Amino acid sequence: MLSYQVQPTSTIVNVAVAVIHYQQQYLLGFRNKTQHQGNRYEFVGGKIEADETARAALIREVSEETGINIKDNVAVKLGRLHHDYGDKHVCLQVYQVALTDAQFAKHQYESHGLEGQPLVWADKNKLLAGDYPLPAANQTILAWLQLPTHLVITYPLAHFSDQSNATAAWLAYQQQHLPQDAWVYIRIKASTVNEQSQEIMLIKQLMDLRPDINGVLPNHHISQMLTTDNQDVHQAYIQNHPHIKAGHLTHTELMQWFSDLKKQPKPNQKDTKCLSIDQPLIISCHDIDSIYAANQLAAIRLKNQQPPVIGMLLSPVLATQSHPDDVPLGWEAWSALAQLADMPVISLGGLSPIMSQQASHYGATSIAGIREFLKD
């Protein structure tokens, strides 16, 4: 299999990073000005020794730096990041660790770690707003942390085909049943030319009617909006709308991009034809090949300083009503595939919100769905 991973120019230092949090409070250390990337805050972690797994290094480093024992805590892999500082190339293996009530109560007032470094509990909103400067390699982690625990997917337009006005019925239904402040993958899946021409209008109408929701837009619509006669108007709408969070790339679009990439003489160049250059991406994957392609895309976007791939929708976990012929992966096989991803993995397929804890146990950072995620 051909590889287009960004190759380091220096020796790789493998680092285990623990994104430790209790509810909306995140634990940060502060790097001394004499250290590499000094005078910045950092997540807890350190070098993975030659004889260690990332998980073992995580437990050891957190214990050595803070005295917190996370041996029995669930550590959910957020992803892997390569960053070349010039003098040092690091590969960060990043895990999110939620503390228990007892752990937080024991450690919340400790102002310094066991190695003398200052410690602080940062409010998530302030952390994401940049109030705590982090090393450059950590910026993608902040983008990952924006993902919600639940992602709602809209019914496609065909679900309302028995209505006299399907588009009006679709819009009314979403307006009424989408949960407050939800992240929503606005998936319309128009089947006719007439419907396709109305999709962008429908997306805008829904975002205007429900200004509380955070939209994940189909990537082909973002591309279409940026190649029409009203390109400047659409681009301003996308870039200035505070609640458009990402573009979504389907499995088919991803594999077409990857096929085209392998034909290019310089595969690491930006692809301005079909991808949302100025928006983060969420990608749909179903198997090893698509996960591999998604990892390549994430690495290229990071190298080109483009908004990152912030999540992977990996499906189907269980059997679904919408795709009854698709063979479900089951949790064990799903989990094995999720470990291959270099970005947060969102579980999808036959799930409900009450399964979030189970999904987290198998390595999901978030959980997604349609019917069970809509309010009555």
N, C-alpha and C positions, 0 to 999 in steps of 0.2 A: 504493500500500500504506500502511495506517495505521501510524503509529509511536507507540510508547509509551515510547521511551527517556527516561530521566531527563534533563531539560534543565538545563544549568548556569545559575547566576545571575551568573557573571562570565566573563571571558575565559578560554578554554581554553589551558593550557600543555601541549603534547604532549611527553612524555618517553619516551625509550628506556631500558629497564631491563635490565641483564644479570645474570641469576642465575648467577654463575660458580661452578663447583664442580669438585673433583677427588675422585672417589669420594664419600665421605660428608663431605667438608670443603667449606664454602661461604665465599666471600670477601665480607667486609663492610668498609665504611668507617665512620668515625664522624663525625657532623656536629657542628661547633662549636656551642656554646651560643648564639652570636649569629646562627646561621643559622635559616631557616624550619624548623620541626620539629627544632630543635637538641637536643643531648644525647641523640641516638638513633643507633643503627646504621642503615645503609642498604645496599642492593645498589648496585653500581656503575651509573652511568648519568647521563643529563643531557638537556637540552632538544634536541628535534629542530628543526633549522633549517628555514627555509621552503623551501630548495632541496634538502632531504635526504630520502631514504627512511629508514624506521625502522632498517633493517639498516645503512645507511651511518652513521647517527648512533651506532648501537651500537658499531661498530668504532672510530669516531673517539673517542667518550667513554671507552671502555675503554683505548685507547692513551694518551689525554691524562691520565687519572687514575692509571693503574697501570703503563703501559709494556708491557702484555701485548698482543701482536698476535693478534687472533682472526679475522683475515681468512679463514683457511683452516679455521676450526673450524665445525662444524655448530651453527647457532643454531636451536633448536626453539622456536616460538612457544608460550608458555604461555597468553597471553590478553591482553585489554585491560580496563583498569579506569578508571572515572571516580570521582573523589573531590573533593568540595567542602569545602575547609577554611574557607570563609567569605570570607577575603581572597584566596583563590586556588583555581581549579578546575584540577585536573590530570587528564590522560588518560595513563595509564601503558600503554605497549606493551611487554609483558614477554616476554623470551626466556631460555631456559635454555641455557647454554653449558658443555660439558664440556671441561676442559683435558686436554692430552696429558701423558704422563709427563714429557717434556722441559720443557714449560711449567711444570708444578708444581715440578719440581726447581729451575728457574731463579728462581722467584718466591716460593717458600714461606716464606722467612725475611725477606722485606722487611716491615718494621714500619710504613713510611709510604709513601703514594702520591706521585706526582710533584707534586701540589699541596699537599703537606705534611700531608694528612689521615692519621690513624692507620688502619692496616689490620689485620685479624685474620682468621684462618681458623677458622670456627666449626663445631664438630661438629654434624651434622644433627639428632641427637636433642636436643641442648641448644638449638639454634635453634628447633626446633618446640615445645620446652617453654617458650619465652618468656624464656630466659636472656639474650637480646640484644634489648632493646626496640627496636622499629622504628616508623617513622611509621605513622599510622592507615591510610593507603592501602595499606600493605604487608601487612596482616593476612590478606587473602584469598590473597596469594601463598603464605603459609605453609600455608594449607589446601590449595592446589594441590599443594604439594610433598609432601603426605602420600600422594598417589597412587602406587601401586607401578608397577614396569615391566611387570608381568604381572597381568591380572585373569582369574580362572578363572570360568567360567559352568557351573553344574550342568546335567546332563541333565534334561529335564522328566520329570514323572511318567509320561507316556505311553510313554517309552522302556522302561519296565519292565512294560508292560501284559500281557505274556505270562507274568508270574510269578503264582503263586497269591496272593501278598500283595504288591501293587505298592508300597505305601508302605514296608513293611519292607525290600523289595529296594532301593528308592531310598535309604533311610537307610543301609543297610549298604554300598552301593556308594560313596556320598559319603564315609562315614567312612573307608573303606579307600583311596580313590584321590585325595582332595584333597591337594595338596602341603602340606608343613609351613609354617605361618605365612602361608599364601596369603590374598590378598584374594579373596573369593568372592561373586559375584552369585548368591544362592540363588533360583534360578528353578524353580518347581515346575509352574506352568501346569496346574493341575487342570482337568479337563473335566467333572466331575460335581459336584452340590451336596454330596454326601457327601465327596468329595475336598477341596472348597473349605473345608469346615468343619474339615478335618484339617491344612490347610496351616500355620496358625500353630503348631499343636502340633509339626509336623514341623520347622519352622524352629527352634523352641526346643530340640527334642531334638538336632538336629544341632549347634547352638551349644554345648550342654552336653557332647555326646560329643567334640567337637573344639574345646576351649577355645582352641586356638592360632590358629584361623582368624579372619579379620576379615570380618564379614558386611556385604554390601550387600543390603538387603531390598527386595522389591517395595513401592513406595509405597502401593499399595492395601491391602496387609496392615498397614502401619503405621497408615494411616487407619482400617482396620477395627478394629485393636486399641485405637485411641483413641476409638472410638464404641460399644463394647460395654458390657455391664453391669459388666465387670471393668476398666473404663477406668483406674482409678488403679493397679491392679496391673500392667497392661500398660505404662502410661506409665513407671512406676518401672523396669520391666524394660528398656525401650528406653533411657531416659536414664542408667541406672546401669551398663549392660553396657559394659565397656571396649572390646569388640571389635565392636560395631555401629557401623560407620563412616559409612553413608550410606543414603538411600532411593534407589530407582531408579524413574524416571518413563519409561513407555513412550512411543513415538511417538504412539500413539493418545491417551493421557492428556494429553500435552503439547498436542496440537492441540485437544483438547476444552477444556483450560484456556484456551488462547489465544482460542478462539471465544467462550467465556464472558466473557473479559476485555474484549473489544471491545464487549460489550453493556453493560458497567458504566459508569455516569456518571462515576465516579472510578476509572479503571483502575489507579492505583498503590497502591490499598489492599491490605492483606494478604488473601490467600485462605486462609481457615481451613477450607474444606470438603474439599479434596481433596489438599492438598500437605503434605509432612512439614515443618511449621513449624520444629521444633526439631532437625532433622537436615539435614546437607548433602545435596545431590542429585547424582546422576549421571543424565543424560538420554540417551535414544536418539533419534537423528536420521538421516534418509535423504536429505534434499534441502535446497534453499535455503530453502523456506518453514519447515521445521521448525527449521533453524539460526537463522533470524530470530526465531522464537518463543522458542527457547531463550535467545537473547541478551536478549530483553525480560524473560524470567523472571529471568535472572541480575541484570539491572540493578535490577529491582524489589526482589528479595531484598536486594541490597546497600543500596539506599536505605532499606529498612525494617529494616536491621540484623539480618537473619535469616541463618542459616548459609548459606554460598554454594553455588552450583553448582560443584562441584569437577571435573567431567569430562563430556565428551560422547562417547557411543559412536556412532561414525559408520560405517555399514555399508550394503551389503556391499562390501568391497574386491575380493575374488575370489569365484568360485563356491563354494557350500557344499553339503554333503550334506543339511543340515537344511532348507535353503530352495532347492531346485534350480530353482525357477521364477523366482527373483529375479535380475534382470539385474545382474551385478557392475559396479561403477563403474570398476574399474581404478585403478592407482596415481595416474596423472596427474589424472584427474577427481576422485579422492578428495582429493588434495592441494589442488586448487583450492578445493574445498568447505571443507576444514579451515581454510584461511586466513581464512574468513569468521567463524569462531567466536570468541567472546569468552572462552572458557575452554579448558583443556587438552582435546585431542582424542585419544580412544582408538580405535585401528584395530581393526576386527572383520570377520570374514568370510573363511573359507578360509585362515586364517593358522596359523602354528606359532611357538613361542617362538624358534626359531633365526632368525626373520625380524625380530627386534627392531631390528637395525641398519638394515635396509632401511626399516622403518616410520619410524624416526627421521629418515632422510634425506628422507622425504616429508612430515614435519611431525607425526608422532605422538609424543605424550609417553609413551604406554603401548600395549600390545597385548593383545588379549583373545581368548578362544576356549573351546571345550569339549573335544572329544576329544583334541586335540594337547597340551592344557595339564594333563590329568590324568595322574597317575603310574601306571605299570603295576602 
